[in-house]
Amino acid sequence: MAAQFPPVAQAVTTYSVSIKGTVVCDWSSDAVQGVWVENLDGGDKWASWWAFPGRSNAAYYSVTVTATRPDPVLRLDIGCGRTSSGGWRRTLLTPDFRTRNGYPENRRCIGTQTAANRARVCKPSPTRTLTYNTGIRGYCTWGALEKWRSFVGSYPNITGHAINMDNSAKANGFYVSSVPHIASMVVWNTSGYGHVGWVTAVRKTNGRVYFDSFDMNVGSWVDQAAGITTGFNQYKSRTNIPWDTSVHAFIVAPT
């Protein structure tokens, strides 16, 4: 009789999947208390996070999980508010979502003052789509809308000069935030036409928040009356832009 040997265990391939983004407890008195990541394809863990100065109901988080597939299904459990005894006032959940390494996952917990504990009310930004770019080629609006399409797959129903785009977005049902989000259009509400770009990174250094953006039509003026610079119809990557609540608004793309 042939010798019997135990079956050889097959190695299980695992993947490191990192995600990051901004989470918001929509009620202003509900400070973010923590972000727990439920991993349906691997191990759960806490995310690292920090609150935005002066906006404790918003936080930037990052986490790397180990999963059995490169596109795991995750869920974020977000602590919103604190009780008098020091515990979380409530834990609010995202719907389960499939993601991939390096992808931004922004979530806004809506109705936090009335939502039941563990309600799945922390959702991505809504979208209203168009099949065409509402900007004029070469200007910052056209460039930012092209970046949105590259990320989302369609254009947003947002119109007007840069300085008006946050108001247009609100009127058309988009989520406009006062805090930076990766994968958002940042509007500079300054004089003249204003400016708009696409946010690619968010960080906090020495207690101050900065963001990076990819902008079109940035540079010295060539024709100020026409709003044309040396960067017309060209993208420029800019880093470490100080976040200014009196100037910046962020139109958050769906993730």
Secondary structure as GFF3:
##gff-version 3
##sequence-region A 1 255
A	DSSP	beta_strand	15	25	.	.	.	ID=ss1
A	DSSP	beta_strand	32	39	.	.	.	ID=ss2
A	DSSP	beta_strand	45	46	.	.	.	ID=ss3
A	DSSP	beta_strand	48	52	.	.	.	ID=ss4
A	DSSP	beta_strand	55	67	.	.	.	ID=ss5
A	DSSP	beta_strand	73	82	.	.	.	ID=ss6
A	DSSP	beta_strand	88	93	.	.	.	ID=ss7
A	DSSP	beta_strand	97	98	.	.	.	ID=ss8
A	DSSP	beta_strand	103	104	.	.	.	ID=ss9
A	DSSP	beta_strand	107	109	.	.	.	ID=ss10
A	DSSP	beta_strand	122	123	.	.	.	ID=ss11
A	DSSP	beta_strand	129	130	.	.	.	ID=ss12
A	DSSP	alpha_helix	140	152	.	.	.	ID=ss13
A	DSSP	beta_strand	155	156	.	.	.	ID=ss14
A	DSSP	three_ten_helix	162	164	.	.	.	ID=ss15
A	DSSP	alpha_helix	165	171	.	.	.	ID=ss16
A	DSSP	beta_strand	176	177	.	.	.	ID=ss17
A	DSSP	beta_strand	184	188	.	.	.	ID=ss18
A	DSSP	beta_strand	195	205	.	.	.	ID=ss19
A	DSSP	beta_strand	208	216	.	.	.	ID=ss20
A	DSSP	beta_strand	221	223	.	.	.	ID=ss21
A	DSSP	beta_strand	228	229	.	.	.	ID=ss22
A	DSSP	beta_strand	235	242	.	.	.	ID=ss23
A	DSSP	beta_strand	248	252	.	.	.	ID=ss24
###
